[in-house]
Amino acid sequence: MFDTALKIVTLIGIPAMVIALIFIGRKLQILDTLEKTMRKVKHNIQIVCNSLTESPDINFDHGRLESFSPLKLTEGGMKYLKEDIKFVEVFQGNKEDFFDFIDSEEPKTKFEVEQLSSKATLFLLNKEYFKPIKVYLYNNPNENLQSLAQVAGVYVRDRYLEAHPEIKE
């Protein structure tokens, strides 16, 4: 009787394990395909973000930025960020969100930090703490979101680089 039970378990068990292994293999293959697809999606999103922050349609605001190497905020730019749109206050209260966004991309150069700082401003725009800035932009239709991101990005870049002196190039 034990011998018969062993034969039944062997007849059913081995094919069941083979089927289970095939099923698991297919699921792992699906995960590999998803990972490759997500890498492509991330790459495409990166291209879109780059084009938004580097668009030739952005009017470089000489009143707020100086085109030295690197870009620097003018006194007017700091006044704009501190008093007009209150971005400095938003940043100080939520610095971790900005830094987390930049850290997630593991920047190696100051250029990358600058690009990511502008992107962080655009990425975080839907957060509740950006409401006063959105109200300001709505009430000042001559203002440009991409220009704001560029000016605010220079401010964020400077704060990030102060906190990360290991980024030297």
C-alpha positions as CSV (number, residue, x, y, z in Angstrom):
1,M,0.0,0.0,0.0
2,F,2.8,2.4,0.9
3,D,4.5,1.5,-2.4
4,T,1.3,2.3,-4.4
5,A,1.0,5.6,-2.6
6,L,4.6,6.4,-3.4
7,K,4.0,5.6,-7.1
8,I,0.9,7.9,-7.2
9,V,2.8,10.8,-5.5
10,T,5.7,10.3,-8.0
11,L,3.4,10.2,-11.0
12,I,1.5,13.3,-9.9
13,G,4.3,15.2,-8.0
14,I,7.0,15.3,-10.7
15,P,4.7,16.6,-13.5
16,A,3.2,19.1,-11.0
17,M,6.7,20.4,-10.1
18,V,7.7,20.7,-13.8
19,I,4.5,22.6,-14.5
20,A,5.2,24.9,-11.5
21,L,8.8,25.5,-12.6
22,I,7.6,26.4,-16.1
23,F,5.0,28.8,-14.6
24,I,7.6,30.5,-12.4
25,G,10.0,30.7,-15.4
26,R,7.3,32.5,-17.4
27,K,6.6,34.9,-14.6
28,L,10.3,35.7,-14.3
29,Q,10.5,36.3,-18.1
30,I,7.6,38.7,-17.8
31,L,9.4,40.6,-15.0
32,D,12.6,40.8,-17.2
33,T,10.5,42.2,-20.0
34,L,8.9,44.7,-17.7
35,E,12.2,45.8,-16.4
36,K,13.5,46.4,-19.9
37,T,10.4,48.3,-20.8
38,M,10.6,50.5,-17.7
39,R,14.2,51.4,-18.6
40,K,13.0,52.6,-22.0
41,V,10.1,54.5,-20.4
42,K,12.5,56.2,-17.9
43,H,14.9,57.1,-20.7
44,N,12.1,58.6,-22.8
45,I,10.8,60.6,-19.8
46,Q,14.3,61.8,-19.2
47,I,14.4,63.1,-22.8
48,V,11.0,64.9,-22.3
49,C,12.3,66.5,-19.0
50,N,15.5,67.6,-20.7
51,S,13.6,69.2,-23.6
52,L,11.3,71.0,-21.1
53,T,14.1,72.4,-19.0
54,E,16.4,73.2,-22.0
55,S,13.8,74.4,-24.5
56,P,14.9,77.1,-26.9
57,D,11.6,78.8,-26.2
58,I,12.7,79.6,-22.7
59,N,13.6,83.3,-22.6
60,F,16.8,83.6,-20.6
61,D,15.9,86.2,-18.0
62,H,19.0,88.5,-17.8
63,G,17.2,90.3,-14.9
64,R,17.2,87.2,-12.8
65,L,20.2,85.2,-14.0
66,E,23.7,86.1,-14.9
67,S,25.2,84.0,-17.7
68,F,28.5,83.4,-16.1
69,S,29.8,79.9,-15.9
70,P,27.9,78.6,-13.9
71,L,24.7,80.5,-14.0
72,K,24.2,82.8,-11.0
73,L,21.2,84.5,-9.5
74,T,21.2,88.3,-9.7
75,E,19.8,90.4,-6.9
76,G,16.6,90.7,-8.9
77,G,16.5,86.9,-9.2
78,M,16.9,86.5,-5.4
79,K,14.2,89.1,-4.8
80,Y,11.9,87.2,-7.3
81,L,12.5,83.9,-5.5
82,K,12.3,85.3,-1.9
83,E,9.6,88.0,-2.1
84,D,7.6,87.7,-5.3
85,I,6.9,84.0,-5.6
86,K,8.1,82.9,-2.1
87,F,10.0,80.0,-3.6
88,V,12.8,80.2,-1.0
89,E,10.2,79.7,1.8
90,V,8.7,76.7,-0.1
91,F,12.2,75.2,-0.6
92,Q,13.3,75.7,3.0
93,G,10.1,73.9,4.2
94,N,10.5,71.0,1.8
95,K,14.2,70.8,1.1
96,E,14.2,67.0,1.6
97,D,11.8,66.5,-1.3
98,F,14.1,68.5,-3.7
99,F,17.2,66.7,-2.4
100,D,15.5,63.3,-2.6
101,F,14.5,63.9,-6.2
102,I,18.1,64.8,-7.1
103,D,19.6,62.0,-5.0
104,S,17.4,59.5,-6.8
105,E,19.2,60.2,-10.1
106,E,22.7,59.9,-8.4
107,P,24.3,63.0,-10.0
108,K,28.0,62.8,-10.6
109,T,28.6,66.3,-11.9
110,K,27.6,69.9,-11.1
111,F,25.9,70.0,-14.6
112,E,23.7,67.0,-13.7
113,V,22.8,68.7,-10.4
114,E,21.8,71.8,-12.2
115,Q,19.6,69.9,-14.7
116,L,18.0,67.8,-11.9
117,S,17.4,70.9,-9.8
118,S,15.2,72.5,-12.5
119,K,13.5,69.1,-13.1
120,A,12.8,68.8,-9.3
121,T,11.0,72.1,-9.4
122,L,8.8,70.9,-12.3
123,F,8.3,67.4,-10.8
124,L,7.3,68.7,-7.4
125,L,4.9,71.4,-8.8
126,N,1.8,69.3,-8.0
127,K,2.6,69.2,-4.3
128,E,0.3,71.2,-2.0
129,Y,3.2,73.5,-0.9
130,F,3.5,74.9,-4.4
131,K,0.0,76.4,-4.3
132,P,1.2,80.0,-3.7
133,I,3.6,79.8,-6.6
134,K,0.9,78.4,-8.9
135,V,-1.4,81.3,-7.8
136,Y,1.4,83.8,-8.6
137,L,1.9,82.2,-12.0
138,Y,-1.8,82.3,-12.7
139,N,-2.1,86.0,-11.7
140,N,1.1,86.9,-13.7
141,P,0.5,85.4,-17.2
142,N,3.6,87.0,-18.5
143,E,5.6,84.6,-16.3
144,N,6.8,81.3,-17.8
145,L,6.9,78.0,-15.9
146,Q,10.1,76.9,-17.6
147,S,11.8,80.2,-16.8
148,L,10.7,79.8,-13.2
149,A,12.1,76.3,-13.1
150,Q,15.4,77.5,-14.5
151,V,15.7,80.4,-12.0
152,A,14.6,78.2,-9.0
153,G,16.8,75.4,-10.3
154,V,19.9,77.6,-9.9
155,Y,18.9,78.3,-6.3
156,V,18.3,74.6,-5.6
157,R,21.5,73.7,-7.3
158,D,23.5,76.0,-5.1
159,R,21.9,74.6,-1.9
160,Y,22.4,71.0,-3.0
161,L,26.1,71.6,-3.9
162,E,26.6,73.3,-0.5
163,A,25.3,70.1,1.1
164,H,27.3,67.8,-1.2
165,P,30.9,69.2,-1.5
166,E,32.0,65.8,-2.8
167,I,30.6,66.8,-6.2
168,K,33.5,68.8,-7.6
169,E,33.3,68.8,-11.4
